[in-house]
Amino acid sequence: MIQKSRLTAKYQITLPGAIRQHLGAHVGDILIFQVTDDGHVAIDIVAKPTAERLRGRLHRPSLRYVPYPEARRQAQDERAQTSQPSDERQ
């Protein structure tokens, strides 16, 4: 596939639609340009993290879901215990 684009006065280009689709590029993605040993330029993308791309990455089977009110109450209880003098905790 051969596509062309014009370099502007600010040294910017518009990535042709066919190339964007081929790379799977979206607004906000970072493009990586690499000059190969034979002098060609390779372009790749570092995709911007989106909720869809990050889905499931934080899942830990060993952790159980704790509703916010319960988590807040637990944190307050822990804070109250650590703020008491050590002789009162027994």
C-alpha positions in Angstrom: 0.0 0.0 0.0 1.4 3.4 -1.0 -0.1 6.6 0.5 1.2 10.1 0.4 0.9 13.2 2.7 2.3 16.7 2.5 4.7 18.1 5.1 3.4 21.5 6.4 5.5 24.6 7.3 5.4 23.3 10.9 6.8 20.0 9.8 3.5 18.2 10.4 1.8 15.6 8.3 -1.7 14.2 8.2 -1.7 10.4 8.5 -3.7 9.1 5.6 -6.9 7.3 6.5 -5.8 3.9 5.1 -2.6 4.1 7.1 -4.4 5.0 10.3 -6.8 2.1 9.8 -3.9 -0.3 9.1 -2.1 0.8 12.2 -5.3 0.9 14.3 -4.3 4.5 15.3 -6.7 6.8 17.2 -6.6 10.4 18.4 -4.1 10.7 21.3 -2.0 7.6 20.3 1.8 8.1 20.1 3.5 7.3 16.9 7.0 5.7 17.0 9.3 6.4 14.0 12.3 4.2 13.5 14.9 4.4 10.8 15.8 0.8 9.8 19.3 -0.4 8.9 18.4 -0.2 5.2 17.3 3.4 5.6 13.6 2.9 5.5 11.3 4.5 8.1 9.0 2.2 10.1 6.0 3.6 11.9 4.3 1.9 14.8 1.9 3.2 17.5 1.8 3.2 21.3 -2.0 3.1 21.9 -3.4 5.6 24.3 -4.9 3.7 27.3 -8.7 3.7 27.2 -11.2 2.1 29.6 -11.9 -0.6 27.0 -8.1 -1.4 26.5 -7.6 -1.4 30.3 -10.6 -3.5 31.2 -9.7 -6.5 33.4 -6.1 -5.4 34.1 -6.7 -4.6 37.7 -8.7 -7.8 38.5 -7.3 -9.8 41.3 -9.2 -13.0 42.0 -7.9 -13.1 45.6 -9.5 -9.7 46.4 -13.2 -9.5 47.2 -15.4 -6.5 46.3 -16.1 -4.2 49.3 -18.8 -1.6 48.9 -17.6 2.0 49.5 -19.6 2.5 52.7 -18.1 -0.7 54.2 -14.6 0.2 53.0 -14.9 3.6 54.5 -16.1 2.2 57.9 -13.2 -0.2 58.0 -10.7 2.5 57.3 -12.2 4.7 60.0 -12.0 1.8 62.5 -8.4 1.1 61.6 -7.5 4.8 61.9 -9.2 4.9 65.3 -7.3 1.9 66.5 -3.9 3.3 65.5 -4.6 6.7 67.0 -5.2 5.1 70.5 -2.2 4.9 72.9 -0.8 1.3 72.9 -2.0 0.6 76.5 -5.6 1.4 75.5 -5.6 -1.0 72.5 -5.3 -4.1 74.7 
